[in-house]
Amino acid sequence: MPIGIDVNKAKEIHKNHIRAVRNRLLQEKDVEYIRAQEAGDTEKSAAVVAEKQALRDATKLVDSAEITATSVEEVTTQLKEVWDEELLGTNPLL
């Protein structure tokens, strides 16, 4: 009997990689937000709030990804494609 791939577990592992990067970026955005607040820059504050929400939502991309692969390599490749480089930067797993 072949060993199956637990896609849900693979997704959770990938989300943890996203969270590790995201948490660092959220800390940087916190500093940006505080500086914008201190300067009274409401436009910048609003932009940072939107960026922070996008970072929080980054793991939802993994949840909604339809993984159709049947091998570990293919599942890994499909999950790597979910990484949003514009939001999170270069995927450290590549």
C-alpha positions as CSV (number, residue, x, y, z in Angstrom):
1,M,0.0,0.0,0.0
2,P,1.5,3.4,-1.0
3,I,2.1,6.0,1.5
4,G,-0.2,9.0,1.2
5,I,0.6,12.6,1.3
6,D,-1.1,14.6,4.0
7,V,-1.8,17.8,2.0
8,N,-3.3,19.5,5.0
9,K,-0.2,19.0,7.0
10,A,1.9,20.2,4.1
11,K,-0.2,23.3,3.9
12,E,0.2,23.9,7.6
13,I,4.0,23.6,7.4
14,H,4.0,26.1,4.5
15,K,1.8,28.5,6.4
16,N,4.3,28.3,9.3
17,H,7.1,29.4,6.9
18,I,4.9,32.3,5.8
19,R,4.2,33.2,9.4
20,A,7.9,33.3,10.2
21,V,8.5,35.9,7.4
22,R,5.3,37.7,8.0
23,N,5.9,38.2,11.7
24,R,9.2,40.0,11.0
25,L,7.5,42.2,8.3
26,L,4.7,43.0,10.7
27,Q,7.2,44.3,13.3
28,E,8.7,46.5,10.6
29,K,5.2,47.8,9.7
30,D,4.5,48.5,13.3
31,V,7.5,50.9,13.4
32,E,6.3,52.5,10.1
33,Y,2.8,53.0,11.6
34,I,4.0,54.6,14.8
35,R,6.3,57.0,12.8
36,A,3.4,57.9,10.6
37,Q,1.1,58.5,13.6
38,E,3.8,60.7,15.2
39,A,4.1,62.7,12.0
40,G,0.3,63.0,11.7
41,D,0.4,61.3,8.3
42,T,-3.0,59.7,8.1
43,E,-2.5,58.6,4.5
44,K,0.7,56.7,5.4
45,S,-1.0,55.3,8.5
46,A,-3.9,54.0,6.4
47,A,-1.6,52.5,3.9
48,V,0.4,50.7,6.6
49,V,-2.8,49.3,8.1
50,A,-3.8,47.9,4.7
51,E,-0.3,46.4,4.2
52,K,-0.5,44.8,7.7
53,Q,-3.9,43.3,6.9
54,A,-2.5,41.9,3.6
55,L,0.3,40.2,5.6
56,R,-2.2,38.7,8.0
57,D,-4.2,37.4,5.1
58,A,-1.1,35.8,3.4
59,T,-1.8,32.4,4.9
60,K,-5.3,32.4,3.4
61,L,-3.7,31.9,0.0
62,V,-2.4,28.6,1.2
63,D,-5.8,27.6,2.5
64,S,-7.5,28.3,-0.8
65,A,-4.8,26.7,-2.9
66,E,-6.0,23.6,-4.7
67,I,-3.3,21.0,-4.5
68,T,-3.7,18.4,-7.2
69,A,-0.2,16.8,-7.0
70,T,0.4,13.3,-5.8
71,S,4.1,13.3,-5.1
72,V,6.0,15.1,-2.3
73,E,8.0,17.1,-4.9
74,E,4.9,18.2,-6.8
75,V,3.0,19.2,-3.7
76,T,6.0,21.2,-2.5
77,T,6.3,22.9,-5.9
78,Q,2.6,23.8,-5.9
79,L,2.8,25.2,-2.4
80,K,5.9,27.3,-3.3
81,E,3.8,28.8,-6.2
82,V,1.4,30.2,-3.6
83,W,4.2,32.3,-2.0
84,D,3.4,36.0,-2.7
85,E,6.8,37.5,-3.5
86,E,5.4,41.0,-3.9
87,L,4.1,40.9,-0.3
88,L,6.5,38.6,1.4
89,G,9.7,39.0,-0.6
90,T,11.8,36.2,-2.0
91,N,10.8,32.7,-0.8
92,P,13.6,31.5,1.5
93,L,12.7,27.9,0.7
94,L,13.8,28.2,-3.0
